[in-house]
Amino acid sequence: MVKDLIHPIVCGLMRPIMLWLLESKPRCGYELMTEFMRLTGYKLQPGIVYPFLALLEKEGYAISRFVERGKRHVRYYSLTQKGENLLAKVKEFFNTSIKEVIVDLLKEGK
């Protein structure tokens, strides 16, 4: 029952968390998946990560560049100003619209 309640919440937070992770430094898809797992305990699937990164880039919210890692070229993504503005709007939503609900949920002794 607990997993049935928590899983949809985590799924709904996948994209905002990926945006937030890209804010701090350029990251490749694998690093996003690893960090997401570390933060949430849930595995982020490549079928979610890479199409979302491609959409961010296509819409101008992110840019990518290839970095040579040994014999491989790894694509790293970072937010553009437009992407940072999008993340600011997401943060504003969480800070105003839903913040009261989350704070109340986190209170102990209720």
C-alpha positions as CSV (number, residue, x, y, z in Angstrom):
1,M,0.0,0.0,0.0
2,V,2.8,2.5,0.9
3,K,4.5,1.8,-2.4
4,D,1.2,2.4,-4.2
5,L,1.1,5.9,-2.7
6,I,4.7,6.8,-3.0
7,H,5.5,5.6,-6.5
8,P,3.2,8.0,-8.3
9,I,4.6,10.9,-6.3
10,V,8.2,10.0,-7.3
11,C,7.1,9.6,-10.9
12,G,5.6,13.0,-10.9
13,L,8.8,14.5,-9.5
14,M,11.1,12.9,-12.0
15,R,11.3,15.8,-14.4
16,P,11.5,18.5,-11.8
17,I,14.3,16.6,-10.1
18,M,16.2,16.2,-13.3
19,L,15.9,19.9,-14.0
20,W,17.1,20.6,-10.5
21,L,20.1,18.3,-10.9
22,L,21.1,20.0,-14.1
23,E,21.0,23.4,-12.4
24,S,24.1,22.6,-10.3
25,K,26.4,21.3,-13.0
26,P,26.4,19.7,-16.5
27,R,25.4,16.0,-16.3
28,C,25.1,13.1,-18.6
29,G,22.1,10.9,-18.6
30,Y,23.7,8.1,-16.6
31,E,24.7,10.6,-13.9
32,L,21.1,11.8,-13.7
33,M,19.9,8.2,-13.2
34,T,22.5,7.6,-10.6
35,E,21.8,10.7,-8.6
36,F,18.1,10.2,-8.9
37,M,18.5,6.7,-7.4
38,R,20.7,8.0,-4.6
39,L,18.2,10.8,-3.7
40,T,14.9,8.8,-4.0
41,G,15.7,5.2,-3.9
42,Y,13.9,4.7,-7.2
43,K,15.5,3.7,-10.5
44,L,15.1,6.2,-13.3
45,Q,14.7,4.5,-16.6
46,P,16.8,5.5,-19.7
47,G,13.5,5.6,-21.6
48,I,12.4,8.5,-19.4
49,V,15.7,10.3,-19.1
50,Y,17.0,10.5,-22.7
51,P,13.7,11.6,-24.4
52,F,13.3,14.2,-21.7
53,L,16.8,15.5,-22.3
54,A,16.2,15.6,-26.0
55,L,13.0,17.5,-25.5
56,L,14.8,20.0,-23.2
57,E,17.4,20.6,-25.9
58,K,14.9,20.8,-28.8
59,E,12.8,23.4,-26.9
60,G,15.9,25.4,-25.9
61,Y,15.8,24.6,-22.2
62,A,19.2,22.8,-22.3
63,I,22.3,22.5,-24.4
64,S,24.6,19.6,-24.8
65,R,28.2,19.0,-25.5
66,F,30.3,15.9,-26.0
67,V,33.1,15.2,-23.6
68,E,35.8,12.6,-24.4
69,R,36.0,9.9,-21.7
70,G,38.7,7.5,-22.6
71,K,37.6,6.0,-26.0
72,R,34.0,7.2,-25.5
73,H,32.3,10.5,-26.2
74,V,29.7,11.3,-23.5
75,R,27.0,13.9,-24.0
76,Y,26.6,16.3,-21.1
77,Y,23.6,18.5,-20.7
78,S,23.3,21.9,-18.9
79,L,20.4,24.3,-18.6
80,T,20.2,27.4,-20.7
81,Q,18.8,30.7,-19.3
82,K,15.4,29.5,-20.6
83,G,15.9,26.3,-18.7
84,E,16.8,28.1,-15.5
85,N,13.7,30.3,-15.9
86,L,11.6,27.1,-16.3
87,L,13.2,25.6,-13.1
88,A,12.5,28.9,-11.3
89,K,8.8,28.6,-12.2
90,V,8.8,25.0,-10.9
91,K,10.4,26.1,-7.7
92,E,7.9,28.9,-7.4
93,F,5.0,26.3,-7.7
94,F,6.5,24.2,-5.0
95,N,7.3,27.2,-2.8
96,T,3.8,28.7,-3.0
97,S,1.0,26.5,-4.3
98,I,1.9,23.2,-2.6
99,K,4.3,24.2,0.1
100,E,1.7,24.4,2.8
101,V,0.5,20.9,2.1
102,I,4.0,19.4,2.1
103,V,5.0,21.3,5.3
104,D,1.8,20.0,7.0
105,L,2.5,16.4,5.8
106,L,6.0,16.6,7.3
107,K,4.9,17.8,10.7
108,E,5.4,15.2,13.4
109,G,2.9,14.3,16.0
110,K,-0.2,14.9,14.0
